[in-house]
């Protein structure tokens, strides 16, 4: 499928680069946003971009996309769950 994107000449001049480079950047941005929305998974995103797994991870880092990053809130929730399970006797306290 081919999609045409019209960019004002002033913006294209400001962004610089060839039409092919701008097209590639737009495609990469589209794939990243689709990935952020959980519409495609990481292997599929890397494949359509022609990236290795390492290059895909680098791309995510470059664009500040930390998919499934473990947050402080995740840690706090896990600690609370462990404490509750220990209190209920479901798991034994660590030695």
TIVO-2410 file (N, C-alpha, C; in nm, 3 decimals):
# residues 95
REC num residu      c1      c2      c3 atome chaine
REC   1      X   0.085  -0.117   0.000     N      A
REC   1      X   0.000   0.000   0.000    CA      A
REC   1      X   0.090   0.123   0.000     C      A
REC   2      X   0.051   0.219  -0.078     N      A
REC   2      X   0.124   0.345  -0.084    CA      A
REC   2      X   0.034   0.455  -0.032     C      A
REC   3      X   0.088   0.534   0.058     N      A
REC   3      X   0.017   0.649   0.112    CA      A
REC   3      X   0.102   0.772   0.082     C      A
REC   4      X   0.039   0.875   0.029     N      A
REC   4      X   0.110   0.997  -0.004    CA      A
REC   4      X   0.085   1.100   0.106     C      A
REC   5      X   0.191   1.165   0.149     N      A
REC   5      X   0.183   1.266   0.254    CA      A
REC   5      X   0.231   1.398   0.196     C      A
REC   6      X   0.143   1.497   0.198     N      A
REC   6      X   0.180   1.630   0.149    CA      A
REC   6      X   0.236   1.711   0.265     C      A
REC   7      X   0.356   1.759   0.246     N      A
REC   7      X   0.423   1.843   0.347    CA      A
REC   7      X   0.446   1.980   0.284     C      A
REC   8      X   0.408   2.086   0.354     N      A
REC   8      X   0.434   2.220   0.299    CA      A
REC   8      X   0.583   2.238   0.271     C      A
REC   9      X   0.612   2.306   0.162     N      A
REC   9      X   0.751   2.326   0.121    CA      A
REC   9      X   0.834   2.392   0.231     C      A
REC  10      X   0.773   2.488   0.302     N      A
REC  10      X   0.848   2.558   0.408    CA      A
REC  10      X   0.891   2.460   0.518     C      A
REC  11      X   0.799   2.369   0.554     N      A
REC  11      X   0.833   2.270   0.657    CA      A
REC  11      X   0.938   2.173   0.605     C      A
REC  12      X   0.923   2.129   0.481     N      A
REC  12      X   1.021   2.038   0.423    CA      A
REC  12      X   1.160   2.102   0.420     C      A
REC  13      X   1.165   2.230   0.385     N      A
REC  13      X   1.293   2.301   0.383    CA      A
REC  13      X   1.351   2.313   0.523     C      A
REC  14      X   1.265   2.339   0.620     N      A
REC  14      X   1.310   2.352   0.760    CA      A
REC  14      X   1.363   2.218   0.811     C      A
REC  15      X   1.297   2.109   0.775     N      A
REC  15      X   1.339   1.976   0.822    CA      A
REC  15      X   1.464   1.929   0.751     C      A
REC  16      X   1.481   1.971   0.627     N      A
REC  16      X   1.598   1.930   0.552    CA      A
REC  16      X   1.589   1.784   0.512     C      A
REC  17      X   1.687   1.738   0.442     N      A
REC  17      X   1.689   1.599   0.400    CA      A
REC  17      X   1.617   1.580   0.268     C      A
REC  18      X   1.641   1.466   0.212     N      A
REC  18      X   1.580   1.432   0.084    CA      A
REC  18      X   1.435   1.387   0.105     C      A
REC  19      X   1.356   1.386   0.000     N      A
REC  19      X   1.221   1.332   0.011    CA      A
REC  19      X   1.221   1.186   0.061     C      A
REC  20      X   1.319   1.108   0.019     N      A
REC  20      X   1.329   0.969   0.064    CA      A
REC  20      X   1.356   0.962   0.214     C      A
REC  21      X   1.444   1.051   0.263     N      A
REC  21      X   1.476   1.053   0.406    CA      A
REC  21      X   1.353   1.094   0.486     C      A
REC  22      X   1.283   1.197   0.442     N      A
REC  22      X   1.162   1.241   0.512    CA      A
REC  22      X   1.055   1.133   0.509     C      A
REC  23      X   1.044   1.064   0.397     N      A
REC  23      X   0.947   0.955   0.386    CA      A
REC  23      X   0.980   0.845   0.486     C      A
REC  24      X   1.109   0.811   0.496     N      A
REC  24      X   1.151   0.707   0.591    CA      A
REC  24      X   1.123   0.749   0.735     C      A
REC  25      X   1.153   0.874   0.768     N      A
REC  25      X   1.127   0.924   0.903    CA      A
REC  25      X   0.978   0.920   0.936     C      A
REC  26      X   0.894   0.956   0.840     N      A
REC  26      X   0.749   0.953   0.861    CA      A
REC  26      X   0.702   0.809   0.882     C      A
REC  27      X   0.757   0.717   0.803     N      A
REC  27      X   0.719   0.576   0.817    CA      A
REC  27      X   0.762   0.523   0.954     C      A
REC  28      X   0.883   0.556   0.996     N      A
REC  28      X   0.932   0.512   1.127    CA      A
REC  28      X   0.843   0.568   1.238     C      A
REC  29      X   0.806   0.694   1.228     N      A
REC  29      X   0.719   0.755   1.329    CA      A
REC  29      X   0.583   0.685   1.332     C      A
REC  30      X   0.531   0.651   1.215     N      A
REC  30      X   0.404   0.579   1.207    CA      A
REC  30      X   0.414   0.443   1.276     C      A
REC  31      X   0.522   0.369   1.249     N      A
REC  31      X   0.540   0.237   1.310    CA      A
REC  31      X   0.556   0.251   1.461     C      A
REC  32      X   0.634   0.348   1.507     N      A
REC  32      X   0.651   0.369   1.651    CA      A
REC  32      X   0.519   0.400   1.719     C      A
REC  33      X   0.439   0.486   1.659     N      A
REC  33      X   0.310   0.521   1.718    CA      A
REC  33      X   0.215   0.402   1.719     C      A
REC  34      X   0.217   0.325   1.612     N      A
REC  34      X   0.135   0.205   1.606    CA      A
REC  34      X   0.177   0.107   1.715     C      A
REC  35      X   0.306   0.096   1.739     N      A
REC  35      X   0.359   0.010   1.846    CA      A
REC  35      X   0.316   0.063   1.983     C      A
REC  36      X   0.326   0.193   2.003     N      A
REC  36      X   0.284   0.253   2.131    CA      A
REC  36      X   0.138   0.223   2.161     C      A
REC  37      X   0.057   0.218   2.057     N      A
REC  37      X  -0.086   0.192   2.072    CA      A
REC  37      X  -0.119   0.043   2.083     C      A
REC  38      X  -0.016  -0.040   2.089     N      A
REC  38      X  -0.032  -0.185   2.098    CA      A
REC  38      X  -0.109  -0.244   1.980     C      A
REC  39      X  -0.096  -0.182   1.865     N      A
REC  39      X  -0.161  -0.234   1.744    CA      A
REC  39      X  -0.071  -0.332   1.671     C      A
REC  40      X   0.060  -0.326   1.697     N      A
REC  40      X   0.156  -0.424   1.647    CA      A
REC  40      X   0.253  -0.454   1.760     C      A
REC  41      X   0.319  -0.569   1.753     N      A
REC  41      X   0.415  -0.604   1.857    CA      A
REC  41      X   0.557  -0.570   1.812     C      A
REC  42      X   0.652  -0.585   1.901     N      A
REC  42      X   0.790  -0.547   1.875    CA      A
REC  42      X   0.851  -0.622   1.757     C      A
REC  43      X   0.838  -0.755   1.751     N      A
REC  43      X   0.897  -0.824   1.636    CA      A
REC  43      X   0.840  -0.778   1.502     C      A
REC  44      X   0.710  -0.753   1.499     N      A
REC  44      X   0.648  -0.707   1.375    CA      A
REC  44      X   0.697  -0.567   1.338     C      A
REC  45      X   0.707  -0.478   1.437     N      A
REC  45      X   0.755  -0.342   1.412    CA      A
REC  45      X   0.898  -0.345   1.358     C      A
REC  46      X   0.983  -0.423   1.422     N      A
REC  46      X   1.122  -0.434   1.376    CA      A
REC  46      X   1.128  -0.490   1.235     C      A
REC  47      X   1.046  -0.589   1.207     N      A
REC  47      X   1.046  -0.650   1.074    CA      A
REC  47      X   1.005  -0.552   0.965     C      A
REC  48      X   0.896  -0.478   0.986     N      A
REC  48      X   0.851  -0.387   0.880    CA      A
REC  48      X   0.950  -0.274   0.857     C      A
REC  49      X   1.026  -0.239   0.962     N      A
REC  49      X   1.128  -0.135   0.946    CA      A
REC  49      X   1.260  -0.192   0.892     C      A
REC  50      X   1.270  -0.325   0.891     N      A
REC  50      X   1.394  -0.387   0.845    CA      A
REC  50      X   1.504  -0.379   0.947     C      A
REC  51      X   1.467  -0.374   1.075     N      A
REC  51      X   1.563  -0.361   1.184    CA      A
REC  51      X   1.588  -0.494   1.253     C      A
REC  52      X   1.711  -0.512   1.300     N      A
REC  52      X   1.742  -0.624   1.388    CA      A
REC  52      X   1.679  -0.590   1.525     C      A
REC  53      X   1.676  -0.689   1.613     N      A
REC  53      X   1.622  -0.665   1.747    CA      A
REC  53      X   1.702  -0.554   1.818     C      A
REC  54      X   1.834  -0.560   1.803     N      A
REC  54      X   1.918  -0.459   1.869    CA      A
REC  54      X   1.890  -0.319   1.813     C      A
REC  55      X   1.876  -0.309   1.681     N      A
REC  55      X   1.848  -0.179   1.620    CA      A
REC  55      X   1.710  -0.129   1.662     C      A
REC  56      X   1.613  -0.220   1.674     N      A
REC  56      X   1.479  -0.182   1.720    CA      A
REC  56      X   1.485  -0.126   1.862     C      A
REC  57      X   1.557  -0.194   1.950     N      A
REC  57      X   1.572  -0.145   2.088    CA      A
REC  57      X   1.637  -0.007   2.090     C      A
REC  58      X   1.737   0.011   2.003     N      A
REC  58      X   1.804   0.141   1.993    CA      A
REC  58      X   1.706   0.248   1.945     C      A
REC  59      X   1.623   0.213   1.849     N      A
REC  59      X   1.522   0.306   1.797    CA      A
REC  59      X   1.425   0.347   1.908     C      A
REC  60      X   1.380   0.250   1.988     N      A
REC  60      X   1.290   0.281   2.100    CA      A
REC  60      X   1.356   0.378   2.197     C      A
REC  61      X   1.482   0.352   2.227     N      A
REC  61      X   1.556   0.439   2.318    CA      A
REC  61      X   1.572   0.579   2.261     C      A
REC  62      X   1.607   0.587   2.133     N      A
REC  62      X   1.625   0.717   2.068    CA      A
REC  62      X   1.498   0.802   2.072     C      A
REC  63      X   1.384   0.735   2.064     N      A
REC  63      X   1.257   0.807   2.060    CA      A
REC  63      X   1.186   0.810   2.195     C      A
REC  64      X   1.253   0.763   2.299     N      A
REC  64      X   1.196   0.768   2.434    CA      A
REC  64      X   1.077   0.677   2.453     C      A
REC  65      X   1.075   0.567   2.381     N      A
REC  65      X   0.965   0.472   2.394    CA      A
REC  65      X   1.014   0.355   2.479     C      A
REC  66      X   0.963   0.346   2.598     N      A
REC  66      X   1.001   0.237   2.687    CA      A
REC  66      X   0.880   0.147   2.703     C      A
REC  67      X   0.863   0.057   2.609     N      A
REC  67      X   0.749  -0.033   2.610    CA      A
REC  67      X   0.762  -0.130   2.727     C      A
REC  68      X   0.655  -0.141   2.803     N      A
REC  68      X   0.648  -0.233   2.917    CA      A
REC  68      X   0.758  -0.207   3.019     C      A
REC  69      X   0.795  -0.081   3.036     N      A
REC  69      X   0.897  -0.047   3.136    CA      A
REC  69      X   0.841  -0.075   3.275     C      A
REC  70      X   0.924  -0.124   3.362     N      A
REC  70      X   0.887  -0.154   3.500    CA      A
REC  70      X   0.897  -0.025   3.580     C      A
REC  71      X   0.785   0.024   3.630     N      A
REC  71      X   0.780   0.152   3.698    CA      A
REC  71      X   0.789   0.136   3.849     C      A
REC  72      X   0.805   0.247   3.918     N      A
REC  72      X   0.803   0.248   4.064    CA      A
REC  72      X   0.668   0.199   4.114     C      A
REC  73      X   0.561   0.238   4.045     N      A
REC  73      X   0.427   0.194   4.083    CA      A
REC  73      X   0.415   0.042   4.071     C      A
REC  74      X   0.476  -0.015   3.966     N      A
REC  74      X   0.476  -0.161   3.950    CA      A
REC  74      X   0.546  -0.226   4.068     C      A
REC  75      X   0.661  -0.172   4.106     N      A
REC  75      X   0.737  -0.226   4.219    CA      A
REC  75      X   0.656  -0.218   4.347     C      A
REC  76      X   0.596  -0.104   4.374     N      A
REC  76      X   0.516  -0.087   4.496    CA      A
REC  76      X   0.400  -0.186   4.499     C      A
REC  77      X   0.335  -0.206   4.386     N      A
REC  77      X   0.223  -0.300   4.377    CA      A
REC  77      X   0.272  -0.443   4.402     C      A
REC  78      X   0.389  -0.478   4.346     N      A
REC  78      X   0.444  -0.612   4.367    CA      A
REC  78      X   0.483  -0.634   4.513     C      A
REC  79      X   0.542  -0.534   4.575     N      A
REC  79      X   0.579  -0.545   4.716    CA      A
REC  79      X   0.454  -0.564   4.802     C      A
REC  80      X   0.351  -0.487   4.776     N      A
REC  80      X   0.226  -0.499   4.851    CA      A
REC  80      X   0.165  -0.638   4.833     C      A
REC  81      X   0.171  -0.690   4.712     N      A
REC  81      X   0.118  -0.825   4.685    CA      A
REC  81      X   0.196  -0.929   4.762     C      A
REC  82      X   0.329  -0.919   4.760     N      A
REC  82      X   0.412  -1.014   4.835    CA      A
REC  82      X   0.383  -1.008   4.985     C      A
REC  83      X   0.370  -0.887   5.037     N      A
REC  83      X   0.340  -0.872   5.180    CA      A
REC  83      X   0.205  -0.936   5.215     C      A
REC  84      X   0.107  -0.916   5.129     N      A
REC  84      X  -0.026  -0.973   5.152    CA      A
REC  84      X  -0.020  -1.126   5.145     C      A
REC  85      X   0.052  -1.180   5.047     N      A
REC  85      X   0.064  -1.325   5.034    CA      A
REC  85      X   0.138  -1.387   5.152     C      A
REC  86      X   0.240  -1.318   5.201     N      A
REC  86      X   0.312  -1.366   5.319    CA      A
REC  86      X   0.221  -1.363   5.442     C      A
REC  87      X   0.147  -1.254   5.458     N      A
REC  87      X   0.057  -1.241   5.572    CA      A
REC  87      X  -0.052  -1.348   5.568     C      A
REC  88      X  -0.095  -1.387   5.449     N      A
REC  88      X  -0.199  -1.490   5.434    CA      A
REC  88      X  -0.141  -1.631   5.441     C      A
REC  89      X  -0.008  -1.641   5.450     N      A
REC  89      X   0.057  -1.771   5.459    CA      A
REC  89      X   0.068  -1.843   5.325     C      A
REC  90      X   0.042  -1.774   5.219     N      A
REC  90      X   0.050  -1.836   5.086    CA      A
REC  90      X   0.194  -1.862   5.048     C      A
REC  91      X   0.282  -1.770   5.083     N      A
REC  91      X   0.425  -1.789   5.060    CA      A
REC  91      X   0.498  -1.768   5.193     C      A
REC  92      X   0.610  -1.834   5.207     N      A
REC  92      X   0.688  -1.823   5.329    CA      A
REC  92      X   0.778  -1.701   5.324     C      A
REC  93      X   0.801  -1.640   5.439     N      A
REC  93      X   0.894  -1.526   5.443    CA      A
REC  93      X   1.033  -1.572   5.398     C      A
REC  94      X   1.105  -1.481   5.333     N      A
REC  94      X   1.242  -1.516   5.291    CA      A
REC  94      X   1.331  -1.521   5.413     C      A
REC  95      X   1.437  -1.604   5.407     N      A
REC  95      X   1.528  -1.617   5.521    CA      A
REC  95      X   1.632  -1.513   5.523     C      A
***
